[in-house]
Amino acid sequence: CAALRGWMDCTAHGLPPPQVVVVSPLRRTLQTASIVFEGSEVPFVASDLCRERWGKYTCDGRRKISENARDFPAVDFGECRVDEDVEWSPEREADEHCTARGFAFLEYLRARPEKSIAVVTHSSFLRHLFNAHKRGGSDGDQIGGAAADTEKITRKTGNAEMRALVLCSHH
């Protein structure tokens, strides 16, 4: 994670610095976000919309929000609906549900007032979202750009990998 701090010099990469960090409320993403953005003044907001695909694996459940808030006081957990993890179950979240949650997350990002947003989330969640766009998404819109760009976006994400994406809204 510490190696990713170099990415925080966004101007060196032609990107504006983030105005907010939206982070999954799972401990591993909260830890990654805290390390990568250590020392920055950017606010953190936790959202259950971008959490990992839940169910089956205990590592994909989240701790109580009250416990996370105690351990990560710089993160605003006000958007997390309930203290307990009511989503996790022994059954894996359906692909369609995870994808729909991904589209809801994109709408959430679009509605935010900030225009430069860093997101710290999970590979399976992103894979569901990006592959849905590759197939035509919920409304038939595909990811713009060349086929090579689409392949870069939809390839498997590495551990603590950072990618820069520009999302455009036509609403």
C-alpha positions in Angstrom: 0.0 0.0 0.0 2.8 2.4 0.8 4.0 2.2 -2.8 0.6 3.6 -3.9 1.3 6.9 -2.1 3.3 8.0 -5.2 -0.1 8.0 -7.0 -1.2 10.7 -4.6 0.9 13.2 -6.5 -2.0 13.2 -9.0 -0.7 16.1 -11.0 2.3 14.0 -12.0 -0.2 11.7 -13.6 -2.4 14.4 -15.2 -5.2 13.9 -12.7 -6.7 16.4 -10.3 -6.3 15.5 -6.6 -9.3 13.8 -5.0 -11.8 15.9 -3.2 -13.2 12.9 -1.3 -12.3 9.3 -0.8 -15.3 6.9 -0.9 -14.3 3.6 0.7 -15.9 0.3 1.3 -16.7 -0.3 5.1 -14.7 -3.5 5.2 -11.6 -3.4 7.4 -9.1 -4.2 4.7 -10.3 -1.3 2.4 -10.4 1.1 5.4 -6.8 0.1 6.2 -5.7 0.5 2.6 -7.4 3.9 2.3 -5.8 5.1 5.6 -2.3 4.1 4.4 -2.6 5.4 0.9 -4.1 8.8 1.8 -2.2 9.2 5.1 -1.4 12.8 5.8 -3.8 14.2 3.2 -6.7 16.5 4.1 -9.2 14.7 1.9 -12.3 13.6 3.7 -13.3 9.9 3.8 -16.9 8.6 3.4 -17.8 4.9 3.8 -20.5 3.4 1.6 -22.0 -0.1 1.7 -22.7 0.3 -2.0 -19.1 -0.4 -2.9 -18.4 -3.2 -0.4 -17.2 -6.6 -1.6 -19.6 -9.1 -3.0 -21.0 -10.6 0.2 -21.7 -14.1 1.4 -20.0 -17.5 1.5 -16.6 -16.2 2.6 -16.3 -14.8 6.2 -13.6 -12.3 4.9 -16.4 -10.6 2.9 -18.5 -9.7 5.9 -18.0 -6.4 7.7 -17.5 -5.6 11.3 -20.1 -3.5 13.1 -20.0 0.1 12.0 -19.5 1.2 15.6 -16.3 -0.8 15.8 -15.0 0.5 12.5 -15.9 4.1 13.6 -13.8 3.6 16.7 -10.8 2.2 14.8 -11.1 4.7 11.9 -12.3 8.0 13.4 -11.4 10.0 10.2 -14.0 8.1 8.2 -17.6 9.3 8.0 -19.8 6.2 8.4 -23.1 8.2 8.3 -24.1 6.6 5.0 -23.9 3.1 6.2 -27.5 2.1 7.0 -27.1 -0.2 10.0 -24.5 -1.1 12.6 -24.7 -4.8 12.1 -23.8 -6.5 8.8 -27.3 -7.5 7.7 -26.2 -8.3 4.1 -23.8 -11.2 4.7 -25.1 -14.7 4.7 -23.8 -18.2 3.9 -25.2 -17.8 0.4 -23.1 -15.8 -2.1 -24.6 -12.5 -3.3 -26.2 -13.1 -6.7 -24.2 -11.8 -9.7 -27.1 -9.7 -10.8 -27.5 -8.1 -7.4 -23.8 -7.3 -7.2 -24.0 -5.7 -10.7 -27.1 -3.7 -9.8 -25.4 -2.5 -6.7 -22.5 -1.4 -8.8 -24.8 0.7 -11.0 -26.4 2.2 -7.9 -22.9 3.1 -6.8 -22.1 4.8 -10.1 -25.4 6.9 -9.6 -24.3 7.7 -6.1 -20.9 8.9 -7.4 -22.6 11.0 -10.1 -24.9 12.6 -7.5 -22.0 13.6 -5.3 -21.0 17.3 -5.4 -17.3 16.4 -5.8 -16.0 15.8 -9.3 -12.6 14.2 -8.4 -13.4 11.1 -6.3 -11.0 8.4 -5.2 -12.7 5.0 -4.6 -11.2 2.2 -2.5 -13.1 -1.0 -3.1 -12.8 -4.6 -4.0 -11.8 -6.6 -7.1 -14.9 -8.8 -7.3 -17.2 -5.8 -7.0 -15.3 -3.9 -9.8 -15.2 -7.0 -12.0 -19.0 -7.3 -11.8 -19.5 -3.7 -12.6 -17.0 -3.4 -15.4 -17.9 -6.6 -17.1 -21.6 -5.5 -17.0 -20.5 -2.4 -18.9 -18.5 -4.4 -21.3 -21.6 -6.5 -22.1 -23.7 -3.4 -22.5 -24.6 -2.6 -18.9 -28.1 -2.0 -17.6 -29.1 0.4 -20.4 -26.9 -0.9 -23.3 -24.2 1.7 -22.9 -20.7 0.3 -23.2 -17.5 1.6 -21.8 -16.2 4.1 -24.3 -12.8 4.0 -25.9 -10.8 1.5 -27.8 -11.0 -2.3 -27.3 -7.6 -2.2 -25.6 -8.9 0.3 -23.1 -11.9 -2.0 -22.4 -9.6 -4.9 -21.8 -7.5 -2.9 -19.4 -10.6 -1.9 -17.4 -12.1 -5.4 -17.3 -9.0 -7.4 -16.5 -8.6 -8.9 -13.0 -7.5 -6.4 -10.4 -4.4 -7.0 -8.4 -4.2 -6.6 -4.7 -4.0 -3.0 -3.7 -3.9 -2.0 -7.3 -4.8 1.6 -8.2 -6.4 2.5 -11.5 -7.4 5.9 -12.9 -10.8 6.1 -14.7 -12.8 9.0 -16.0 -16.5 8.5 -15.7 -18.8 10.6 -17.9 -22.5 11.1 -17.2 -25.0 11.9 -19.9 -27.8 12.8 -17.5 
